[in-house]
């Protein structure tokens, strides 16, 4: 089994850029929040909105960006859920429209197998640009891994919150909206409205039966394919 998570608003209980904008004061923070919410709802082109937010924060010092990224709160229940999934032999992948500066720590802290994200470009220690590797079609970066692992659609679970995540629904047999915007809520198979990821365990057991026991046998095979 494979589970694919969004990061901000799912594995992390925060949206990074609006918090980073606090360095510049409340006016800049509101500007970034407004663009962020438009992108999550799907009101604007996601890539355009991301670039607008990054460009609006040009001048941010790397040290500020790093410290803030390292201190974003892990979503309640995320460690418990990921520990259970890892023990059950599930493969766990995160796909973020955010940045390596906030995602790399999750590989260790949550035991994730792979993380895909964008990268902020700093020149002389100052934020200048973005290297866009994950687009609004997040499925593009995970399709090669799915093919490599030989996983069937019905063996894939996707957990997201925003409209820019919806392309991931196309590759999944089971979709969960986690405290989602309306468009995701309407399209997801199930919805969690409380910000606690451990609630997902009950949904997975209900959907797949005794999923903890049924997936152990595949762990070694998938591990070898990922090497």
C-alpha positions as CSV (number, residue, x, y, z in Angstrom):
1,X,0.0,0.0,0.0
2,X,1.1,3.6,-0.7
3,X,-0.2,6.7,1.0
4,X,0.5,10.2,-0.5
5,X,0.2,13.3,1.7
6,X,0.1,16.9,1.1
7,X,2.4,18.8,3.5
8,X,1.2,22.2,4.6
9,X,-2.2,21.9,6.3
10,X,-1.8,18.1,6.4
11,X,1.5,16.9,7.8
12,X,2.3,20.4,9.0
13,X,-0.2,22.4,11.0
14,X,0.8,25.6,9.2
15,X,1.2,27.5,5.9
16,X,4.9,28.5,5.6
17,X,4.9,31.6,3.5
18,X,2.3,33.6,5.5
19,X,4.3,32.8,8.7
20,X,7.5,33.9,6.9
21,X,5.8,37.1,5.9
22,X,5.4,38.0,9.6
23,X,9.1,39.1,9.4
24,X,7.9,42.0,7.3
25,X,4.9,43.0,9.4
26,X,1.1,42.6,9.4
27,X,0.5,44.2,6.0
28,X,2.8,41.8,4.2
29,X,1.4,38.9,6.1
30,X,-2.1,39.7,5.0
31,X,-1.0,40.1,1.4
32,X,0.6,36.6,1.5
33,X,-2.4,35.0,3.3
34,X,-4.8,36.5,0.7
35,X,-2.9,35.0,-2.2
36,X,-2.4,31.7,-0.3
37,X,-6.1,31.3,0.3
38,X,-6.9,32.1,-3.3
39,X,-4.6,29.3,-4.4
40,X,-5.8,26.7,-1.9
41,X,-9.4,27.4,-3.0
42,X,-8.5,27.2,-6.7
43,X,-9.5,30.8,-7.4
44,X,-6.2,31.7,-9.1
45,X,-3.6,29.8,-11.2
46,X,-1.6,28.0,-8.5
47,X,1.9,28.4,-10.1
48,X,1.3,32.1,-10.7
49,X,0.1,32.6,-7.1
50,X,3.1,30.8,-5.7
51,X,5.6,32.9,-7.7
52,X,3.7,36.1,-6.6
53,X,4.1,35.1,-3.0
54,X,7.8,34.2,-3.3
55,X,8.6,37.4,-5.2
56,X,6.7,39.5,-2.6
57,X,9.0,38.0,0.1
58,X,12.3,38.8,-1.8
59,X,14.8,40.1,0.6
60,X,14.1,37.5,3.3
61,X,17.3,36.3,5.0
62,X,18.1,32.6,4.7
63,X,18.6,32.3,8.4
64,X,15.1,33.7,9.1
65,X,13.6,31.3,6.5
66,X,15.5,28.3,7.9
67,X,14.6,28.9,11.6
68,X,10.9,29.5,10.8
69,X,10.8,26.4,8.6
70,X,12.4,24.2,11.2
71,X,9.9,25.3,13.8
72,X,6.6,24.7,12.0
73,X,4.3,22.6,14.1
74,X,3.8,18.9,13.0
75,X,0.1,18.2,12.6
76,X,-1.4,16.6,15.8
77,X,-1.6,12.8,15.3
78,X,0.9,12.8,12.3
79,X,3.6,11.0,14.2
80,X,1.2,8.4,15.6
81,X,-0.3,7.8,12.2
82,X,3.0,7.6,10.3
83,X,4.5,5.3,12.9
84,X,1.5,2.9,12.6
85,X,1.7,3.0,8.8
86,X,5.5,2.4,8.8
87,X,5.1,-0.6,11.1
88,X,2.4,-2.0,8.8
89,X,4.8,-1.8,5.8
90,X,3.1,1.1,4.0
91,X,5.1,3.3,1.7
92,X,4.7,7.0,2.6
93,X,5.3,9.8,0.2
94,X,4.7,13.5,0.6
95,X,4.1,15.9,-2.3
96,X,4.4,19.6,-1.5
97,X,3.9,22.8,-3.4
98,X,6.1,24.2,-0.6
99,X,9.8,24.0,-0.2
100,X,12.7,21.7,0.8
101,X,13.5,24.1,3.6
102,X,10.3,22.9,5.4
103,X,9.9,19.4,4.0
104,X,13.3,17.7,4.5
105,X,12.9,17.5,8.2
106,X,9.8,15.4,7.8
107,X,11.6,12.5,6.2
108,X,13.4,11.9,9.5
109,X,10.7,13.0,12.0
110,X,7.8,11.1,10.3
111,X,9.8,8.3,8.7
112,X,8.6,9.2,5.1
113,X,10.1,7.3,2.2
114,X,10.1,10.1,-0.3
115,X,9.3,13.9,-0.4
116,X,8.8,16.0,-3.5
117,X,8.9,19.8,-3.1
118,X,10.0,23.0,-4.7
119,X,13.1,25.0,-3.7
120,X,13.7,28.5,-2.7
121,X,16.7,30.2,-4.3
122,X,18.8,32.3,-2.0
123,X,21.6,34.5,-3.4
124,X,24.2,35.9,-1.0
125,X,21.9,34.7,1.8
126,X,18.9,36.6,0.6
127,X,15.7,35.1,-0.9
128,X,15.6,35.8,-4.7
129,X,13.6,33.2,-6.6
130,X,12.0,29.8,-6.8
131,X,12.9,26.5,-8.5
132,X,9.5,25.1,-9.4
133,X,9.7,21.3,-9.5
134,X,6.2,20.5,-8.2
135,X,3.4,22.1,-10.3
136,X,-0.4,22.2,-9.7
137,X,-0.5,18.7,-11.2
138,X,1.2,17.0,-8.3
139,X,0.5,13.6,-9.8
140,X,3.3,14.1,-12.3
141,X,6.1,13.7,-9.8
142,X,4.7,10.5,-8.2
143,X,3.6,8.6,-11.3
144,X,7.1,7.3,-12.0
145,X,7.4,6.0,-8.4
146,X,4.0,4.3,-8.6
147,X,5.1,2.6,-11.8
148,X,8.5,1.7,-10.3
149,X,6.8,0.1,-7.3
150,X,4.2,-1.6,-9.4
151,X,1.4,-0.4,-7.2
152,X,-2.2,-0.6,-8.4
153,X,-4.6,2.3,-8.2
154,X,-6.7,0.6,-5.5
155,X,-3.6,0.3,-3.3
156,X,-3.1,4.1,-3.2
157,X,-4.5,6.5,-0.7
158,X,-4.2,10.3,-1.0
159,X,-4.7,12.8,1.8
160,X,-4.9,16.5,0.9
161,X,-6.6,19.8,1.8
162,X,-6.5,22.2,-1.2
163,X,-7.7,22.5,-4.7
164,X,-4.1,22.4,-6.1
165,X,-4.0,18.8,-4.8
166,X,-6.9,17.5,-6.8
167,X,-4.9,15.9,-9.6
168,X,-3.6,13.4,-7.1
169,X,-7.2,12.1,-6.8
170,X,-6.8,10.7,-10.4
171,X,-4.2,8.2,-9.3
172,X,-5.7,7.0,-6.0
173,X,-8.2,4.3,-5.1
174,X,-9.2,6.1,-1.9
175,X,-9.1,9.8,-1.3
176,X,-9.4,11.8,2.0
177,X,-9.9,15.5,2.5
178,X,-8.2,16.7,5.6
179,X,-9.9,19.9,6.9
180,X,-10.4,20.6,3.2
181,X,-11.7,23.5,1.1
182,X,-15.2,22.9,-0.3
183,X,-14.1,21.6,-3.7
184,X,-11.9,18.9,-2.1
185,X,-14.6,18.1,0.4
186,X,-17.1,17.4,-2.4
187,X,-14.7,15.2,-4.4
188,X,-13.1,13.2,-1.6
189,X,-14.3,9.7,-0.6
190,X,-14.1,10.7,3.1
191,X,-13.4,13.9,5.0
192,X,-11.7,14.6,8.4
193,X,-12.9,17.9,9.9
194,X,-10.7,17.8,13.0
195,X,-7.0,18.7,12.9
196,X,-5.8,15.3,14.1
197,X,-4.3,12.9,11.6
198,X,-4.5,9.9,13.9
199,X,-8.3,9.9,13.0
200,X,-7.2,8.6,9.6
201,X,-6.3,5.2,11.1
202,X,-10.0,4.4,11.7
203,X,-10.9,5.3,8.2
204,X,-8.2,3.2,6.8
205,X,-9.2,0.2,8.8
206,X,-12.8,0.7,7.8
207,X,-11.8,0.9,4.1
208,X,-9.2,-1.8,3.9
209,X,-10.1,-4.1,6.8
210,X,-7.2,-5.3,8.9
211,X,-4.7,-3.2,6.9
212,X,-1.9,-3.5,9.4
213,X,-1.6,-7.2,8.9
214,X,-2.3,-7.3,5.2
215,X,0.5,-5.1,4.1
216,X,3.5,-6.4,6.0
217,X,4.3,-9.0,3.3
218,X,4.9,-6.3,0.7
219,X,7.3,-4.1,2.7
220,X,10.6,-5.8,1.7
221,X,9.7,-5.9,-2.0
222,X,8.8,-2.2,-2.1
223,X,11.9,-1.3,-0.1
224,X,14.1,-3.0,-2.6
225,X,12.4,-1.3,-5.5
226,X,12.9,2.2,-4.0
227,X,16.7,1.7,-3.7
